[in-house]
C-alpha cells in the first residue's frame, strides 16, 4: 500500500461529536480535487468538540482511517485536522509598518501581518489562524493585494482565531497515537466555508453555520474576507434528547426517528401520518402522529436559530450579509429547515453541500461532509500558497548569491 504523498494525495480528518470522518482526495496537476477514499465511524468519547475519553476517540479515529485507507488503497500518514468547541474565540486586529522601498514587497506584507498578530495571548491559548482582511497604503483603503503599490506606510486588518491549548493538545494526541501526523489544525467553520461557499457570496456578504451534533460553528464573510467567527455549544443532540424524553424512547431510537421522520416546521406535516416509536424496557412500540413529532422538534430549532440570530446581531454585521445564510452540517439536513430558517432570519437561506469536487462524489455530496471536504480544499490552497513563496524566495537568494560573487570578482 503506497504512502499518500507518493500519489499527491491530501487527507482531511473531522473529529465531530457524533461521527469521525476521514476523506482522501487526489490533487490533479491543475489543482482540482478528486475524492478517492472515505471512511467514517460513530464518534465515541467526544462531547461538544472536546475529548472526554482518549482511548475511545483513538479507536473511532483508527476505524475511520482504516476504512479510508482501504478504499483509496494508500497508507495515510499526514492529515489536516478540524477543531471546534466553545473554547474557540476570535478577534480583529490592526498592524502598521513603514514601507521599506518606494513600493510594497512581499517582505512588507509579511512584516505588517506579523505586527498585527503580535497581540499578547495567555499561556493557555494558541493561535490557529491569522487571516488578512484588507490593507491600506497611505490614504488608500480596502486594498486586497498591496504588492507593487507605492507608498510610505502600510496598515493591515486581520482576523485572528485562537483556541485553548489543552483542548488542541488532547485532540492532536488522539491523532498522533494512531500513528498519524496533524499537518495543521483548522477551525471547522473556516473549513466548511472552503467547501460550500462561492467567491460571489463571500464578496456580497454571507454567514455560514455548520450545525453539528454538539456545536454550531459560525463564520461571517463580507467583502471577500472573514470578519467574525464563533462557536455556540449546542446542536442536534438537543433535538434527539427532547425526542427521547418526550416520547420515552431510547436515545439511539430517538436519533433514528429524528433522521427519518422529523420536520422542523409543523405546518409542513400532515396530521394523518403516523410513525412507530420503540419503547423502553421491552414494552411494545407505540404509534405516534408525525405532526406531534414536529411539534416537539420545531421549538428546539426555533431556539437554535435564535441563538444564531443573537450572535449575528452582536457582531453588527447582520445588515451586511446580502447573500444570506448558508446552513450546513448534519443538523441542517432535516426537512423544513430552510423554510423555517427563512421565516426566522428574514433573509435567503440555502443548504450548503461540498462544491467543486470530482471522484466519489456520491459519498460526500452531503452537508455532514462539508467540514472534512473543506479541510481538503484548505490543504490544497495552503500548499499552493506556500510553494510559490518558497520558490520565489529561493530564486531571490540565488540571484543575490550571483550578484555577490560578481562584486567579489571585480
C-alpha positions in Angstrom: 0.0 0.0 0.0 1.8 3.2 -1.1 2.0 6.3 1.1 -0.4 9.2 0.4 2.3 11.7 -0.5 3.6 9.4 -3.3 0.3 9.9 -5.2 -0.1 13.6 -4.4 -3.0 12.9 -2.0 -4.4 15.1 0.7 -6.3 13.8 3.7 -8.9 15.5 5.9 -9.9 14.2 9.4 -13.0 15.7 11.0 -13.5 14.6 14.6 -17.1 15.5 15.4 -19.4 14.9 18.3 -21.5 12.3 16.5 -19.1 10.9 13.9 -15.5 10.8 12.8 -14.8 11.1 9.1 -11.5 10.7 7.1 -11.6 11.6 3.5 -8.7 11.1 1.0 -8.5 13.4 -2.0 -6.2 13.2 -5.1 -4.9 16.5 -6.4 -4.6 16.8 -10.2 -1.9 18.9 -11.9 -4.5 21.7 -12.3 -5.2 21.6 -8.6 -8.7 20.1 -8.8 -9.8 17.8 -6.1 -11.0 14.2 -6.7 -12.3 12.1 -3.8 -10.7 8.7 -3.8 -11.4 7.3 -0.3 -13.9 7.9 2.5 -14.1 6.3 6.0 -16.4 7.1 8.8 -17.3 5.8 12.2 -19.6 6.8 15.0 -17.7 9.1 17.4 -17.2 7.8 20.9 -15.5 9.7 23.7 -16.3 13.2 22.2 -18.6 15.9 23.6 -19.2 19.4 22.1 -15.9 19.3 20.2 -13.9 18.2 23.2 -12.2 14.9 24.1 -13.9 13.0 27.0 -12.3 9.6 26.6 -8.9 9.5 24.8 -9.0 5.7 24.3 -12.5 5.7 22.8 -11.7 8.6 20.4 -8.5 6.8 19.3 -10.5 3.6 18.5 -13.0 5.6 16.4 -10.3 7.5 14.5 -8.4 4.3 13.7 -11.6 2.6 12.3 -12.4 5.6 10.1 -8.8 5.9 8.9 -8.6 2.2 8.2 -11.8 2.4 6.1 -10.5 5.4 4.1 -7.1 3.6 3.5 -8.8 0.5 2.2 -11.0 2.5 -0.2 -8.2 4.7 -1.5 -5.5 2.0 -1.5 -2.9 4.1 0.3 -1.4 4.4 3.7 -2.4 7.7 5.5 0.4 9.4 7.4 -0.5 13.1 7.5 -3.9 14.8 7.9 -5.4 18.2 8.0 -7.3 18.2 11.3 -10.5 20.1 12.1 -11.1 21.5 15.6 -14.2 23.0 17.2 -15.6 23.8 20.6 -16.8 26.7 22.8 -13.1 27.4 23.7 -12.5 28.9 20.3 -12.6 32.7 20.1 -11.9 35.3 17.5 -10.7 38.9 17.4 -9.9 41.5 14.7 -6.6 43.4 15.0 -4.6 46.0 13.1 -0.9 46.3 12.3 1.1 49.1 10.7 4.6 49.3 9.2 6.7 51.7 7.2 7.3 50.6 3.6 11.0 49.9 3.1 11.3 50.7 -0.6 9.2 53.0 -2.7 6.8 50.1 -3.4 5.3 47.3 -1.3 7.1 44.0 -1.4 6.2 40.5 0.0 8.5 41.2 2.9 6.5 44.3 3.8 3.2 42.3 3.7 4.8 39.6 6.0 6.0 42.3 8.4 2.6 44.1 8.7 0.8 40.8 9.3 3.4 39.9 11.9 2.8 43.2 13.6 -1.0 42.7 13.5 -0.7 39.2 15.0 1.7 40.3 17.8 -1.1 40.6 20.3 -0.5 39.2 23.9 -2.0 35.8 24.4 -2.3 34.0 27.7 -0.2 30.8 28.1 -3.5 28.7 27.9 -4.3 30.0 24.4 -3.0 29.0 20.9 -3.2 30.9 17.7 -5.0 28.9 15.0 -5.4 31.3 12.1 -4.3 34.8 11.2 -6.4 35.8 8.1 -5.8 39.1 6.3 -8.9 41.1 5.7 -7.7 44.2 3.8 -4.7 46.5 3.6 -4.3 50.3 3.5 -1.4 52.1 1.8 -1.2 55.8 3.0 -4.7 57.2 2.2 -5.9 54.4 0.0 -8.1 51.8 1.9 -9.7 48.5 1.1 -6.7 47.0 -0.8 -6.8 43.3 -1.3 -3.3 42.8 -2.7 -0.9 45.7 -2.0 2.3 44.2 -3.6 3.8 46.6 -6.1 1.9 49.7 -4.9 3.7 52.8 -4.0 3.5 54.5 -0.6 5.2 55.4 2.7 3.3 53.3 5.3 1.0 50.3 5.2 -1.7 49.1 7.5 -3.3 45.6 7.7 -6.5 44.4 9.2 -6.5 40.7 10.2 -8.9 38.2 11.8 -7.3 36.1 14.5 -8.8 32.8 15.6 -7.5 31.2 18.9 -8.2 28.0 20.8 -7.5 26.5 24.2 -4.0 24.9 24.2 -5.1 21.9 26.3 -8.1 21.2 24.0 -5.9 21.3 20.9 -3.2 19.1 22.6 -5.8 16.4 23.5 -7.2 16.2 20.0 -3.7 16.1 18.4 -2.6 13.5 21.0 -5.5 11.2 19.8 -4.4 11.5 16.2 -0.7 11.0 17.0 -1.4 7.9 19.0 -3.0 6.4 15.8 0.4 6.9 14.1 -0.8 10.0 12.2 0.7 13.5 12.0 -1.6 16.6 12.0 -0.2 18.9 9.4 -2.3 21.7 10.7 -5.3 22.4 13.0 -8.1 24.2 11.2 -11.2 25.7 12.7 -14.2 23.7 11.4 -16.3 26.7 10.5 -13.4 28.0 8.3 -13.0 24.6 6.7 -16.8 24.4 5.9 -16.6 27.8 4.2 -13.9 26.5 1.8 -16.2 23.6 0.8 -19.7 25.3 0.5 -19.2 29.0 -0.4 -18.7 30.7 -3.8 -16.4 33.8 -4.1 -19.5 35.9 -5.0 -21.2 35.0 -1.7 -18.1 35.9 0.3 -17.8 39.3 -1.6 -21.5 40.1 -1.2 -21.6 39.1 2.5 -22.7 35.7 3.8 -23.0 33.8 7.1 -22.1 30.1 7.2 -23.5 28.0 10.1 -22.2 24.5 10.4 -24.9 22.8 12.5 -23.3 19.7 14.1 -24.5 17.3 16.8 -22.7 19.1 19.7 -21.9 22.6 18.4 -22.9 25.2 15.8 -19.8 26.8 14.2 -20.4 30.3 12.7 -18.3 32.3 10.2 -19.3 35.6 8.7 -17.8 37.0 5.5 -18.1 40.4 3.9 -16.0 42.0 1.2 -14.4 38.6 0.5 -12.8 38.3 4.0 -13.7 36.6 7.2 -15.0 39.2 9.7 -16.3 37.1 12.6 -16.2 33.5 13.8 -17.8 31.8 16.8 -18.9 28.5 18.3 -22.3 28.0 20.0 -22.1 25.0 22.3 -25.5 23.4 21.4 -26.5 21.4 18.4 -28.6 18.5 17.0 -28.1 16.3 20.1 -30.5 18.6 21.9 -33.2 17.7 19.4 -32.6 14.0 19.9 -32.6 14.4 23.6 -36.0 16.1 23.5 -37.5 13.3 21.4 -36.1 10.6 23.7 -37.6 12.3 26.8 -40.9 13.3 25.5 -41.6 10.1 23.6 -39.9 7.9 26.2 -37.8 6.1 23.7 -34.0 5.1 23.9 -31.6 7.8 22.6 -30.4 5.6 19.7 -34.0 5.2 18.5 -34.7 8.9 19.1 -31.8 9.7 16.7 -33.2 7.3 14.1 -36.7 8.9 14.4 -35.2 12.4 14.1 -33.3 11.5 10.9 -36.1 9.6 9.2 -39.3 11.3 10.2 -38.7 14.7 11.9 -39.6 18.0 10.3 -38.5 21.4 11.6 -41.8 23.1 10.6 -45.0 21.5 11.8 -47.2 23.1 9.2 -45.4 21.1 6.5 -46.6 17.8 8.1 -49.9 16.1 7.6 -52.0 15.2 10.7 -52.7 11.8 9.3 -49.1 10.5 9.0 -48.2 8.0 11.8 -44.9 6.6 12.9 -43.8 3.6 15.1 -42.0 4.7 18.3 -40.0 2.0 20.1 -40.5 1.9 23.9 -38.0 1.3 26.7 -37.8 -1.8 28.9 -39.2 -4.2 26.4 -42.6 -2.5 26.3 -44.4 -2.7 22.9 -43.8 0.0 20.3 -46.5 2.8 20.1 -47.9 4.6 17.1 -47.5 8.4 17.1 -48.5 11.2 14.8 -45.7 12.7 12.8 -47.3 16.1 13.4 -46.8 15.5 17.1 -43.1 14.8 16.5 -42.8 18.1 14.5 -44.4 19.9 17.4 -41.5 18.7 19.6 -38.8 19.5 17.1 -39.9 22.9 16.0 -39.4 24.8 19.3 -35.9 23.4 19.6 -34.9 24.5 16.1 -36.5 27.9 16.9 -34.2 28.2 19.9 -31.1 27.1 17.8 -31.9 29.7 15.1 -32.5 32.4 17.8 -29.0 31.7 19.2 -27.5 32.2 15.7 -29.5 35.4 15.3 -28.3 36.8 18.6 -24.7 36.0 17.7 -25.2 37.8 14.3 -26.8 40.9 15.9 -23.9 41.1 18.4 -21.4 41.3 15.6 -23.2 44.3 14.0 -22.8 42.6 10.6 -26.4 41.4 10.2 -27.3 44.1 7.6 -24.1 43.4 5.6 -24.8 39.7 4.6 -26.8 40.3 1.4 -26.2 36.7 0.2 -28.0 35.5 3.3 -27.2 32.4 5.4 -25.8 29.0 4.3 -26.6 26.2 6.7 -24.5 23.0 6.6 -23.7 20.1 8.8 -25.8 17.1 9.7 -28.4 19.0 11.8 -29.2 21.2 8.7 -30.4 18.2 6.7 -33.9 18.0 8.3 -37.0 18.6 6.2 -38.4 22.1 6.7 -35.1 23.6 7.9 -34.7 26.1 5.0 -38.3 27.3 5.1 -38.2 27.7 8.9 -34.8 29.5 8.9 -36.0 32.0 6.2 -39.1 32.7 8.4 -36.8 33.4 11.4 -33.9 35.3 9.8 -36.0 37.1 7.1 -33.2 36.6 4.5 -32.3 34.0 1.9 -31.2 30.6 3.3 -29.7 27.6 1.5 -28.3 24.2 2.5 -24.6 24.0 1.7 -23.0 20.9 0.2 -19.4 20.5 -1.0 -18.7 22.2 -4.3 -16.0 21.7 -7.0 -15.2 18.1 -6.3 -14.9 15.0 -8.5 -14.4 11.3 -8.0 -16.5 9.6 -5.3 -18.9 12.5 -5.0 -21.9 10.3 -4.0 -20.1 9.5 -0.8 -19.5 13.2 0.3 -22.3 15.1 -1.5 -24.0 15.8 1.8 -24.0 18.7 4.3 -22.5 16.5 7.0 -19.3 16.1 4.9 -18.8 19.9 4.3 -16.1 20.3 7.1 -14.0 17.3 6.0 -14.1 18.2 2.3 -13.3 21.8 3.3 -10.2 20.5 5.1 -9.0 19.1 1.8 -9.7 22.3 -0.1 -7.9 24.3 2.7 -4.9 21.9 2.4 -4.7 22.3 -1.4 -4.8 26.1 -1.2 -2.3 26.1 1.7 0.2 24.0 -0.4 -0.3 26.2 -3.5 0.4 29.4 -1.5 3.4 28.0 0.2 5.1 26.7 -2.9 5.4 29.9 -5.0 6.7 31.8 -1.9 9.4 29.3 -1.2 10.2 29.1 -4.9 10.4 32.9 -5.3 12.5 33.3 -2.1 14.9 30.6 -3.3 15.1 32.4 -6.7 15.9 35.7 -4.9 18.5 34.0 -2.8 20.2 32.6 -5.9 20.2 36.0 -7.6 21.8 37.7 -4.6 24.4 34.9 -4.4 25.3 35.5 -8.1 25.3 39.3 -7.5 27.7 39.0 -4.6 30.1 36.7 -6.5 30.1 39.2 -9.4 31.1 42.0 -7.0 33.8 39.9 -5.4 35.3 39.3 -8.9 35.5 43.0 -9.6 
